[in-house]
Amino acid sequence: MSMTRRLFGGTALAAMTLSAGMATAQDDPLRIALVVKALGIGFFEAAAEGAEQAAEELGNVEIIYTGPTDTTAEGQIEVINALIAQQVDAIAVSANDTDALVPALKKAMQRGITVISWDSGVAPEGRELHLNPSSNPLIGNMIIKLAADHLPDGGEVAVLSASATATNQNTWIAEMEKVLGDYPGIEVVATVYGDDLADKSYREAQGLMQAHPDLAAIIAPTSVGIVAAAQAVEDAGKIGEVNVTGLGLPSEMAGAIASGASKSFAIWNPIDLGYSATMLAYQLATDQAEAAPGAEIDMGRMGTLTLDDNTEGAMADPFVYDASNIDQFKDIF
């Protein structure tokens, strides 16, 4: 049995406590609150769908899907305080602020509520574990694999990144370089920076194709860069010659997949993320698992989460989108 309540503020949450209290202890469902950055965002609506799938699988779990109307820490704190008053069993939050939510979430844990963060983390003292959508090594391997999969005989590839100082981008590129030896014949001929500006990224992609006439793929581990590069390939009449791949959003990349400028790209699947967060919250709330360094916690169909010394873990490889599944996701996020 699984129920979703879409709640927009403390009053609605508080009102629920009256009816919830009338059920007998044995009938009470385990109540897991999925707290998102803001309501009305497709990515989080999809995560709520995954949470529902987990609840249905587990049985006698109620998902409370809630969040503020805008992406503020203040809004999330208000929601969290209302959930504490309602005495939910678990809170799984994608945080608008790493540190600002800590006092409210500590209060929740002191009241016996299980607290985890997912997608966007909370400082360790404010949660029991954090679920990362993926990991730096998994992302680094995926972005080169996406290019190599369509180049059986090898070829020249180039990287179009965000800014030269973007920590996450630089980390992913460094991880990619570590595994280059696993992809014989693939040669990275250049790395350029579009500063996450559409027009600059477009010009950098044009420059790559001019400087490297044999270029076979452009890897853009940025949602802005990948769209701009696909447009540049299309405008240069190089569809079929240069494949654009990397990390992007289905809603923004559907056109590039349809035109053939991109054969495939990756990003985390929000449905899987909501599902996994719910599974983890359930395991902790029912004392079937404990969030400790080295712990392995069951995530149902998504396998096992292994926690590091910071009680964080990575869900999975980034999810690959291509012509076979893009239509399913392009309206979601």
Secondary structure, DSSP 8 states (H G I E B T S, - for coil): -EEEEEE-SHHHHHHHHHHHTTS-TTT--EEEEEE-SSTT-HHHHHHHHHHHHHHHHHSSEEEEEE--SSS-HHHHHHHHHHHHHHT-SEEEE--S-TTTTHHHHHHHHHTT-EEEEESS---GGG-SEEEESS-HHHHHHHHHHHHHTT-TT-EEEEEEES-TT-HHHHHHHHHHHHTGGGSTTEEEEEEEE-TT-HHHHHHHHHHHHHH-TTEEEEEE-SHHHHHHHHHHHHHTT-TTTSEEEEB--HHHHHHHHHHTS-SEEEE--HHHHHHHHHHHHHHHHTTS----TT-EEE-GGG-EEE--TTSEEE--S-EEEETTTHHHHTTT-
